[in-house]
Amino acid sequence: MNRVRIVISYNGRWEQLPDGSQRFVGSDNRGMYVSKNMTYEELVAIVQTIVNYDVNKYNVDLLSISIVPGSTCRTFIRNDDDVQFMLGEDRVIPQVCVSLTERTAGDMVGNDIPPLEKAQQLGSFSDSNQVFTQRSGSEGVGNMCGVPQVAVNHAATVEPQIGDVFGCRIEQYNAQCDVLNDEVDNEANNQQVDDLQNVDEEPAQMQTHGRRVQGGSGTAPDMPGTSEVRYNVTTSDSVNATTWVIPGAESYSFGTGRSNTLAAPEPTTMIYKGQFFPSKKDLKRLVDDFAMRQNFEWKVKRSNKTTLHLVCIVDDCSWKLRAVRRDEGTYFQVRSFVNEHSCPLEEVHRRHRQASAVIIGELIAPRLQQHDGRLMRPKDVIADMKTMYGIQIMYSKAHDALQYALSLTYGTHEESFQLLPSFAYVLEQQNPGTITDLQCADDGKFLYFFMSLGSSIRGFRRCMRPVIAVDGTHLKGRFGGTMFVATTQDGNEQVYPIAFGYGDLENNLSWEWFLECLRGVLGHIDDLVFISDRHASIEVGISKVFPYATHTICCWHFGENMKKRFHRKDVADIMDNAARSYRQIQYDRHMEELRKLHKGAYDYAIDAGPHKWSRIHCPQRRERNVDFTSLCADYYKRETLIDAYSVHIMPVGHPSSWVVPSDIVARVVLNPKTKRQSGRPMEGRHVSSSERTTSQSCRRCGQAGHNSRRCSNPPMVNEGPSRIVPEEYRRKCSICHSTGHNKKTCPQKDSTVE
């Protein structure tokens, strides 16, 4: 934005405060938009135009109030650097305080004041477009958003704006609104064109609540030398909305509650009589935001296809808004608006009814990628709403709002499935050699997707050992599914991806499909070895698709399974020693030790097949019948490692920049079929046997099995390094009143019964 807001304060005096600082009181105030690159000469010209003082009689001093740690101070404005310092204030709206002193005989007349004609040539401040007038101590807000307004007619009725920035009333004169009647008729539309005069211009674009809306010139059709302007506005809710031209619409501003950029609404959001909105939804969206900022709630008194009547939620309150739909289209126009509350606004609305998940989602959408480089969490949304609006929302609403904001920013799941054909085409065009495969059911439902980048295929064929690790993982998205991966390790023992796949379930059909696609990418490779866990579908798929390859088991997964099955860590350690043995005698010694330690673990290892997990029984290239000078293969050389990463991976860019053939775009890909599992969804994940588990204990008594909310034990006190329960707080037997036991184990129980 090339313009900033400033406030010109004049006809006031400086008052000393008890803390030593000073403030400018009793002043008249004018607000306006000015250029960020405004010079001192231009500022003085603006002041002269507003204050309208005699340059031959008065000297002018311009001062601004700057915020410093602990207090405020006055700074003089006497050159261009001072002006830029003032305009750089980003915590508050800069205020220019004008002080006039009578000239003496020795003063030079007019040395510091540019002529009035120069001030009139400055086009960045016109009374009808960007200047708002106020008196200190009043309430309200004026037009600070730069929306085009009709020319000021001081003889017309004053129409108050709504809003609150400085806690003072800022009135805007809008003569055009007075010609509008409360009834919708076609005669009023024709009369509007005749009544328009002196309408401000803003070429090419029309400013609306801090956002830009494409349109034409704002010149009224009855002005000399101009022609009728037609605004082509398309609503965000309907792509095929018909263009509608409002007669005389050039004199109005079009308010929208939502923009394509999802910009956060500014605190100067305004509604006024005569304002147009593309739809009822946009009108309600803007009123929702205004109500949250002003700490009141509204309810619908009447709503149908042609009318929207809103009132304050407090009965007998005078605040109300009434809008009707124009006969020519879907646009709604504010016909009556009373921005005065007869109810006390000091009441705190902690759970605001207008703060829905959709509204909150639209507010936080622009901040998703600007939140300290990380994704926002529901607790961040709760904190932001508390800070910005003073509204306390539930965690569930914050979660729903965050999900809605994610869909606005990144699109929905359904949209992502429909983009898959175009994504695959662009990926192949941007990265030569890339292979993709997309399969759908007869009804268009998504089934499988495969992707292998050209750089990965080239790097594996030329620079990697013929060892591939395959695995699958379950996805936690809305439609679930399983992601399949095929990776290897380079000469530096780093993971090198080869291919990715997505399917519905981890079963025989899906694994066989993924391995078929992988074989089509890699072709036939001698001495190929696969490493995986003990999933049965992987073993079946490899035996069918790669019958010439060797399938082995990952020793880490195999050891974790033994820990989980036999609940002993030592059996996994012995098995690992046997798997890494290079000599048969070492292998036999470790296996005999495992048999003596745990017969069940020994049988489990034998049933899995020693040729799949032990080094001594591996059928592929285990013997090292080579010279010691040739022990280092080409896979581990520096040149090979550099060559593996020499080809770049090019991004696909934003979907709006894609150039895709029409037949690919027309392909329909629907989201896969899903079925919600029975029971409550699992909150945590399955903990691996290698992870340490910590038992939770009560922070009140230190015992396990419950928390502090359900604790009925006496509290513990700290006594040195240990926590000891005082004697007076220990539980006592209800029979003998002694500690250390209860009435069930009391030794005096039998004697008491007798």
Buried (B, 14 or more C-beta within 10 A) or exposed (E): EEBBBBBBBBEBEEEEEEEEBBBBEEBBBBBBBBBEEBEBBBBBBBBBBBBEBEBEEBBBBBBBBBEEEEEBEBBEBEEBEBBBBBBEBEEEBBBBBBBBEEBEEEBEEEEBBBEEEBBEEBEBBBBBBBBBBBBBEEBBBBBBBBBBBBBBBEEBEEBBBBBBBBEBBBBBBBBBBBBBEEEBEEEBBEBBBEBBBEBBBBEEBBBBBBBBBEBBBBBBBBBEEBEBBEBEBEBBEEEEBEEBBBBBBBBBBBBBBBBEEBBBBBBBBBBBBBBBBBBBBBBBBBBBBBBBBBBBBBEEBEEEEEBBBBBBBBEEBEBBBBBBBBEEBBBBBBBEBBBEBEBEBEEEBEEBEBBBBBBBBBBBBBBBEEBEEEEBEBEBBBEBBEEBBBBBBEEEBBBBBBBBBBBBBEEBEBEBBBBBBBBBBBBBBBBEBBBBBBEBEEEEBBBBBBBBBBBBBBBBEEBBBBBBBBBBEEEEEEBBBBBBBBBBBBBEEEEBBBBBBBBBBBBBBBBBBBBBBBBEBBEEBEEBBBBBBBBEBBBBBBEEBBEEBBBBBBBEBBBBBBBEBBEBEBBBBBBBBBBBBEEEEBBEBBBEBBBEBBEEBBEBBEEBEBBBBBBBBBEBEEEEEEEEEEEEEEBBEEEBBEBBBEBEEBEBEEEEEBEBEEEEEEBEBBBBEEEEEEEEEEEEEEEEBEEEEEEEBBEBBBEEEBEEEEBEBBBBEEEEEEEEBEEEEEEBBEBBEEBEBEEEEBEEBEEEEE
